Amino acid sequence: MKKIYYNILLVLVCGLFASCMNGNDGLFGDDWKVPATPDANLYGNPSIKETNLLTIAQLKAKYATEISTEGKYAQVTEPMQIKAIVTANDIQGNMYNEIAVQDETGAIFIGIAQGGVFGYLAVGQEILVELNGLYIGNYRKSATIGTPYTKDGDTSVSRMPRALWQDHFTYTGQTKTITPEVFSTSWDINTDAGKLCTIKNVSIKKGGYYNTTTKQYVDPYTFVKGESAYSHPDFSTSWYFNELPDGQTGGVQLYTSNYADFAAKKLPTGKMNLTGVIKRYRDQWELIIRTIDDVEVLE
C-alpha cells in the first residue's frame, strides 16, 4: 500500500514541476519555457512597407546634379523608397563596405559600414529601402546611397553606419536572378553605370592605380604573361584591355582590390569573358568582378 501511495505521489510531483516549467504562472515562470522560434528577419526593419516607390532611374534623375558632381550630395527629407535586387556584395572582398542593387530601370550602389554583408544580403535577394534620412550623391561620380564621408580631402557619399542601414531596409521575401547584359562602349555612363554585365572576348593590355597624392590615375604596369596578378600587393589595381579603349575618358578597366581573396592570383594570359558590375569611375568604366568564378577563360 505504501508503495502504491509513493508512486502516485511521485507522478503528482513530476506533473507539478512539468507544469511549472512550461506554464506562464508556474514556480519558475518564463525562464523554463521552450524558446520561441527566432524571427525569420534577424536583419532589417520589418515595419517598412511599400508606399512611396521610385524606380532607380527616377531616383537618379531626381538627384542627377548630386550624382554627377563630385563633392555634392543631398539628404532625402521625405518618404521615398526603392525596391531592387542585390547584384554584388563583399563575398570575396573585391567590394568593400558597399553592395550593388538593380531594378528593371537601372542600378545604384549602397554604402554600408559593415563587413560580411554577403551573409544577409545575398546576390539575388530583393530588398525594399526607405531613403528618408539617407543621402544621395556619388563616390567619384558613381551613384551612391549612404552618408557623407571625407577622405584625403575629398568628400563623397559612402558607407553609412550599420545601425542606420538596419533601420532603413527590409526584405520583400523574393529572390530573383538578374541576367548580365553584354557590355558595350555605347552604353550611357550616367544611366547604365552600376548594372550587372559581361565583357566578352577581351585580353589584358596594361595596368595602373589611383595616386591619392596627385589625385590622378597612372598606368605604369606592363602586363607580363604568367606573372602579373589581379592586384599589386600595395595598391588596388586596374587593368586595361587590348580590345577596348583605355585612358581616363571613355576607358574600360578591370578593377581588383588588393584585399580581394583572389588579388594574388595570376591573370589569364589570353582571351576571357568577365562578369561583374560596371561602375562609373569619374569618366571611365570600371568592371568589378565579385568572385573569381566571374572570370571565364577562353584560351
LOKEMAR-476081 format. One line per field, with one value per residue (C-alpha): residue number from 1; residue in three letters; x negated, y, z negated. Coordinates in Angstrom, 1 decimal, m for minus. Layout:
doti NUM/...
bapa ALA/...
u X/...
v Y/...
w Z/...
END
This chain:
doti 1/2/3/4/5/6/7/8/9/10/11/12/13/14/15/16/17/18/19/20/21/22/23/24/25/26/27/28/29/30/31/32/33/34/35/36/37/38/39/40/41/42/43/44/45/46/47/48/49/50/51/52/53/54/55/56/57/58/59/60/61/62/63/64/65/66/67/68/69/70/71/72/73/74/75/76/77/78/79/80/81/82/83/84/85/86/87/88/89/90/91/92/93/94/95/96/97/98/99/100/101/102/103/104/105/106/107/108/109/110/111/112/113/114/115/116/117/118/119/120/121/122/123/124/125/126/127/128/129/130/131/132/133/134/135/136/137/138/139/140/141/142/143/144/145/146/147/148/149/150/151/152/153/154/155/156/157/158/159/160/161/162/163/164/165/166/167/168/169/170/171/172/173/174/175/176/177/178/179/180/181/182/183/184/185/186/187/188/189/190/191/192/193/194/195/196/197/198/199/200/201/202/203/204/205/206/207/208/209/210/211/212/213/214/215/216/217/218/219/220/221/222/223/224/225/226/227/228/229/230/231/232/233/234/235/236/237/238/239/240/241/242/243/244/245/246/247/248/249/250/251/252/253/254/255/256/257/258/259/260/261/262/263/264/265/266/267/268/269/270/271/272/273/274/275/276/277/278/279/280/281/282/283/284/285/286/287/288/289/290/291/292/293/294/295/296/297/298/299
bapa MET/LYS/LYS/ILE/TYR/TYR/ASN/ILE/LEU/LEU/VAL/LEU/VAL/CYS/GLY/LEU/PHE/ALA/SER/CYS/MET/ASN/GLY/ASN/ASP/GLY/LEU/PHE/GLY/ASP/ASP/TRP/LYS/VAL/PRO/ALA/THR/PRO/ASP/ALA/ASN/LEU/TYR/GLY/ASN/PRO/SER/ILE/LYS/GLU/THR/ASN/LEU/LEU/THR/ILE/ALA/GLN/LEU/LYS/ALA/LYS/TYR/ALA/THR/GLU/ILE/SER/THR/GLU/GLY/LYS/TYR/ALA/GLN/VAL/THR/GLU/PRO/MET/GLN/ILE/LYS/ALA/ILE/VAL/THR/ALA/ASN/ASP/ILE/GLN/GLY/ASN/MET/TYR/ASN/GLU/ILE/ALA/VAL/GLN/ASP/GLU/THR/GLY/ALA/ILE/PHE/ILE/GLY/ILE/ALA/GLN/GLY/GLY/VAL/PHE/GLY/TYR/LEU/ALA/VAL/GLY/GLN/GLU/ILE/LEU/VAL/GLU/LEU/ASN/GLY/LEU/TYR/ILE/GLY/ASN/TYR/ARG/LYS/SER/ALA/THR/ILE/GLY/THR/PRO/TYR/THR/LYS/ASP/GLY/ASP/THR/SER/VAL/SER/ARG/MET/PRO/ARG/ALA/LEU/TRP/GLN/ASP/HIS/PHE/THR/TYR/THR/GLY/GLN/THR/LYS/THR/ILE/THR/PRO/GLU/VAL/PHE/SER/THR/SER/TRP/ASP/ILE/ASN/THR/ASP/ALA/GLY/LYS/LEU/CYS/THR/ILE/LYS/ASN/VAL/SER/ILE/LYS/LYS/GLY/GLY/TYR/TYR/ASN/THR/THR/THR/LYS/GLN/TYR/VAL/ASP/PRO/TYR/THR/PHE/VAL/LYS/GLY/GLU/SER/ALA/TYR/SER/HIS/PRO/ASP/PHE/SER/THR/SER/TRP/TYR/PHE/ASN/GLU/LEU/PRO/ASP/GLY/GLN/THR/GLY/GLY/VAL/GLN/LEU/TYR/THR/SER/ASN/TYR/ALA/ASP/PHE/ALA/ALA/LYS/LYS/LEU/PRO/THR/GLY/LYS/MET/ASN/LEU/THR/GLY/VAL/ILE/LYS/ARG/TYR/ARG/ASP/GLN/TRP/GLU/LEU/ILE/ILE/ARG/THR/ILE/ASP/ASP/VAL/GLU/VAL/LEU/GLU
u 0.0/m2.9/m4.5/m1.3/m1.0/m4.6/m4.2/m1.1/m2.8/m5.8/m3.6/m1.8/m5.1/m6.6/m3.4/m3.6/m7.2/m6.4/m3.5/m5.7/m8.4/m6.1/m3.4/m3.4/m2.4/m4.4/m7.1/m9.8/m7.8/m9.1/m12.7/m11.9/m9.7/m10.9/m12.4/m10.2/m11.3/m13.6/m12.0/m12.9/m14.1/m17.1/m18.2/m16.4/m13.3/m10.2/m8.0/m8.9/m6.0/m6.0/m4.3/m6.3/m8.2/m10.5/m12.4/m16.2/m16.1/m13.6/m15.8/m19.0/m17.1/m15.8/m19.3/m21.2/m23.2/m24.3/m25.3/m27.3/m29.2/m32.0/m31.7/m27.9/m25.2/m21.7/m19.7/m16.4/m13.8/m10.6/m9.3/m10.8/m11.7/m13.4/m12.9/m15.8/m17.8/m21.2/m23.7/m27.0/m28.3/m31.6/m31.7/m35.3/m36.5/m36.6/m33.8/m34.3/m31.6/m29.0/m26.6/m25.2/m21.4/m19.5/m15.9/m14.4/m15.4/m19.0/m21.4/m23.0/m25.4/m24.6/m27.4/m27.3/m30.0/m30.0/m31.9/m30.4/m27.2/m27.1/m25.8/m22.5/m22.4/m23.0/m23.1/m19.5/m17.8/m15.2/m15.1/m13.0/m15.0/m13.5/m15.6/m14.1/m17.0/m19.7/m21.9/m22.2/m25.4/m28.4/m31.8/m34.0/m30.8/m29.5/m25.8/m25.7/m23.2/m24.8/m26.1/m28.8/m32.3/m35.6/m39.0/m42.2/m40.3/m37.6/m34.0/m31.7/m28.7/m29.9/m29.3/m26.5/m26.6/m25.3/m22.7/m21.3/m21.3/m19.4/m16.7/m16.3/m15.8/m13.7/m13.3/m10.5/m10.7/m11.5/m14.7/m15.3/m18.0/m19.5/m20.8/m24.0/m23.8/m26.6/m28.6/m29.0/m31.0/m27.9/m26.3/m25.3/m27.7/m25.0/m22.2/m23.8/m26.6/m26.2/m24.5/m25.5/m27.2/m29.6/m32.5/m33.3/m36.4/m39.0/m42.6/m44.8/m46.9/m48.4/m47.6/m47.7/m46.3/m44.9/m47.6/m46.0/m48.8/m48.5/m44.8/m45.5/m45.2/m48.6/m49.2/m52.9/m52.3/m53.3/m51.3/m53.6/m52.1/m52.1/m53.5/m51.0/m48.5/m45.0/m46.3/m49.5/m50.0/m50.3/m47.7/m44.3/m44.9/m43.1/m43.9/m43.0/m42.1/m43.6/m40.2/m38.6/m39.5/m41.9/m42.5/m40.7/m37.9/m35.9/m38.4/m37.3/m39.2/m39.1/m39.4/m40.7/m41.1/m44.4/m42.3/m40.3/m40.6/m42.0/m44.2/m47.5/m46.1/m47.8/m45.8/m44.7/m47.1/m44.6/m41.0/m38.3/m34.8/m34.3/m31.1/m30.6/m29.1/m30.2/m30.9/m31.5/m34.9/m34.8/m34.7/m35.7/m34.2/m35.4/m34.3/m34.3/m34.1/m32.5/m34.3/m36.9/m34.1/m33.1/m36.2/m35.7/m39.0/m38.5/m42.1
v 0.0/2.4/1.6/2.5/5.7/6.6/6.0/8.2/11.0/10.8/11.2/14.2/15.9/15.3/16.7/19.8/20.5/20.0/22.4/25.0/24.8/25.2/27.5/31.3/31.3/28.3/28.2/29.1/31.3/32.0/31.1/27.4/27.9/26.5/29.4/30.8/30.2/33.2/35.7/35.0/38.6/38.9/41.9/45.0/46.8/44.8/47.8/49.3/48.9/49.6/53.1/55.7/53.7/55.2/53.3/53.6/55.5/58.0/58.4/59.0/61.6/63.3/63.7/64.0/67.0/65.4/62.2/63.8/66.4/65.3/66.6/67.3/65.4/65.8/64.3/62.8/64.6/62.9/59.3/57.7/54.1/51.9/48.1/46.3/43.1/42.7/42.0/42.3/42.1/41.6/37.8/37.6/41.0/42.8/45.1/46.9/48.3/48.5/46.5/47.0/46.8/46.9/47.0/46.9/50.6/50.8/50.3/52.1/51.4/51.4/52.2/50.2/50.4/46.7/43.6/40.3/41.7/38.8/36.7/38.5/40.3/37.5/38.1/37.7/38.9/41.6/44.4/47.5/50.6/53.6/56.6/59.2/60.4/58.9/60.8/60.6/61.5/59.9/58.4/59.7/60.1/56.6/57.0/56.0/55.9/56.4/59.2/61.9/60.7/62.7/61.1/62.6/65.9/64.5/64.4/61.8/59.7/56.5/53.9/54.7/53.3/49.8/50.6/53.3/50.8/48.2/50.7/51.6/48.3/45.3/42.1/41.5/37.8/37.5/36.3/37.0/36.3/39.3/38.2/40.1/42.2/42.3/45.5/48.0/51.2/52.8/52.5/55.7/56.2/58.2/55.7/52.3/52.6/50.1/47.3/43.7/42.9/40.7/42.0/39.4/38.2/40.5/40.2/42.2/45.1/47.2/48.2/51.0/52.6/55.8/58.0/59.7/62.3/63.6/62.6/61.1/57.6/56.3/53.2/52.2/48.4/46.3/43.1/40.1/36.8/34.3/36.8/39.7/39.3/40.7/43.3/44.7/43.9/47.6/49.2/48.2/47.7/48.3/46.6/47.9/45.6/45.3/45.2/48.2/51.9/52.9/56.3/58.4/59.4/56.6/53.9/50.5/48.8/45.7/46.7/44.4/45.4/44.4/42.9/40.6/36.9/36.4/39.5/37.5/35.1/35.3/37.0/34.9/35.3/35.0/35.9/35.7/36.7/38.8/39.3/41.9/45.3/48.0/51.0/54.6/55.9/59.5/59.4/55.9/52.4/50.1/46.5/44.9/41.1/39.7/36.3/34.5/32.5/35.6/35.0/32.6/31.8/31.2/30.4
w 0.0/m0.9/2.5/4.4/2.4/3.1/6.9/7.0/5.1/7.4/10.5/9.0/8.1/11.6/13.1/10.9/12.0/15.6/15.3/13.5/16.2/19.2/17.8/17.5/13.9/12.6/10.0/12.5/14.8/18.3/17.5/18.2/21.3/24.6/26.6/29.3/32.9/33.9/36.3/39.9/40.3/38.0/40.0/41.3/40.3/40.9/40.2/43.6/46.0/49.7/50.0/51.9/54.5/57.1/59.7/59.6/62.9/61.4/58.3/60.3/62.4/59.3/57.9/61.2/60.1/56.8/58.6/61.4/59.3/57.1/53.5/53.9/52.1/50.7/47.8/48.6/46.4/47.5/47.6/50.7/51.4/54.0/54.4/56.1/56.4/54.8/57.7/55.8/52.3/50.4/50.6/51.8/50.7/54.0/52.9/49.6/47.4/50.2/52.3/55.8/56.4/59.6/60.8/64.3/64.9/63.7/60.8/57.8/55.0/51.3/48.8/45.5/42.8/42.2/43.3/44.2/45.5/48.0/45.1/45.0/48.4/50.9/54.6/55.9/52.8/53.2/50.7/50.0/49.0/47.2/48.3/46.0/43.8/46.0/48.5/52.3/54.1/55.6/55.0/57.8/59.9/59.0/57.9/54.2/51.3/47.9/45.7/46.3/45.9/46.2/47.0/48.4/48.6/50.9/49.6/51.1/50.2/48.8/46.1/43.6/40.0/40.0/37.3/39.7/42.5/40.5/39.8/43.5/45.3/45.2/47.2/49.7/49.3/53.0/54.8/58.5/61.0/62.9/66.2/67.1/70.2/72.7/72.2/75.0/75.1/76.5/73.0/71.3/68.4/66.5/66.7/67.3/64.7/61.9/63.9/63.9/67.2/69.1/71.1/73.8/75.6/74.1/73.0/70.7/72.0/69.2/65.6/63.1/59.9/58.5/56.9/53.9/53.7/57.2/57.4/60.9/62.3/63.5/65.5/65.2/65.0/68.0/68.3/68.1/69.1/66.3/63.8/63.4/60.7/60.4/57.9/56.7/53.0/52.1/54.5/55.7/59.4/62.6/65.9/69.4/72.3/75.8/77.4/75.6/75.1/72.3/70.7/68.1/70.5/72.0/70.9/69.7/66.9/64.7/61.0/58.3/54.6/53.1/50.3/52.6/51.9/55.4/55.5/55.8/58.3/61.8/64.5/67.5/70.4/73.3/74.1/71.5/70.6/67.4/65.5/62.8/62.0/64.3/62.1/63.1/62.0/62.9/66.7/67.3/66.9/64.1/64.0/60.6/60.5/57.4/57.2/59.3/60.8/62.7/64.9/67.9/69.5/73.3/74.1
END
